[in-house]
Amino acid sequence: MLIQVHFDGTPTSDTIETYAIEQVEKHLAHVADRLTRVEVHLKDENSHKSGAQDKSCTMEARPKGRQPIAVDHKCDNFQQVISETAGKLERALKRAFERAQ
């Protein structure tokens, strides 16, 4: 499973990128062999000032032989939004794989 992290209009951060990869691996380790790629898109909605729920994260998983599955979430900081979005993606993939059986 390839994990790609994109900073959409947000300054890049090795710390945040590493955290995103760790969270994706943690939440999706049990289905990693069924995925080709996971893309993580991080954005600070109003980077010029701070504010509530101004950090957004979209994660798109590409299961082998299936349509991509995407989820998103907004929070106050990148660590929390990444963790919450990874959890959402884990649940969405679980539902999709259960329906396919």
C-alpha positions in Angstrom: 0.0 0.0 0.0 1.5 3.3 -1.1 0.7 6.3 1.1 0.9 9.8 -0.4 0.5 13.0 1.6 -0.4 16.2 -0.1 -0.4 19.7 1.5 -3.0 21.6 -0.5 -2.0 25.3 -0.1 -0.6 24.5 3.3 3.1 24.7 4.2 4.6 21.2 4.2 5.7 19.7 7.5 7.8 16.5 7.8 6.4 16.0 11.3 2.8 16.1 10.1 3.6 14.0 7.0 5.1 11.3 9.2 2.2 11.4 11.6 -0.3 11.0 8.7 1.6 8.0 7.4 1.7 6.4 10.9 -2.0 6.9 11.4 -3.0 5.5 8.0 -0.7 2.5 8.6 -2.2 2.0 12.1 -5.8 2.2 11.1 -5.5 0.3 7.8 -2.9 -2.3 8.5 -5.4 -5.1 8.6 -6.6 -4.3 5.0 -3.3 -3.0 3.6 -3.0 -6.0 1.2 -6.4 -5.1 -0.3 -5.3 -1.5 -1.1 -3.1 -0.1 -3.8 -2.8 3.4 -2.5 -4.1 5.9 0.1 -3.9 9.6 -0.6 -4.1 12.1 2.2 -4.9 15.7 1.4 -4.4 18.3 4.2 -5.6 21.9 4.0 -5.7 24.9 6.3 -9.0 26.5 5.3 -7.9 30.0 6.5 -4.2 29.7 7.0 -3.8 33.5 7.5 -5.6 33.2 10.9 -6.5 30.6 13.4 -10.0 29.4 13.9 -12.3 26.6 15.0 -12.4 23.6 12.6 -10.2 25.3 10.0 -8.0 22.2 9.3 -9.4 19.7 6.9 -8.3 16.3 5.8 -9.5 14.2 2.9 -8.4 10.6 2.6 -9.0 8.5 -0.5 -8.3 4.8 -0.5 -8.0 2.8 -3.7 -9.0 -0.8 -3.1 -7.7 -3.3 -5.7 -10.3 -3.8 -8.4 -12.9 -1.4 -6.9 -13.9 2.2 -7.0 -12.0 4.6 -4.7 -13.5 5.4 -1.3 -13.0 8.9 0.1 -13.8 10.5 3.5 -13.2 13.9 5.0 -13.2 15.7 8.3 -12.5 19.1 9.8 -11.0 19.9 13.2 -8.9 22.5 15.1 -5.5 20.9 14.5 -3.8 18.6 12.0 -3.1 15.7 14.4 -6.7 15.4 15.5 -8.1 15.8 12.0 -5.7 13.1 10.6 -6.6 10.6 13.3 -10.3 11.2 13.0 -10.2 10.9 9.2 -8.2 7.7 9.3 -10.8 6.2 11.7 -13.6 7.2 9.3 -11.7 5.7 6.4 -11.2 2.4 8.4 -15.0 2.2 9.1 -15.9 3.1 5.5 -13.6 0.4 4.1 -14.9 -2.2 6.6 -18.5 -1.5 5.4 -17.5 -1.7 1.7 -15.6 -5.0 2.1 -18.5 -6.5 4.2 -21.0 -5.5 1.5 -18.8 -7.1 -1.2 -18.9 -10.5 0.5 
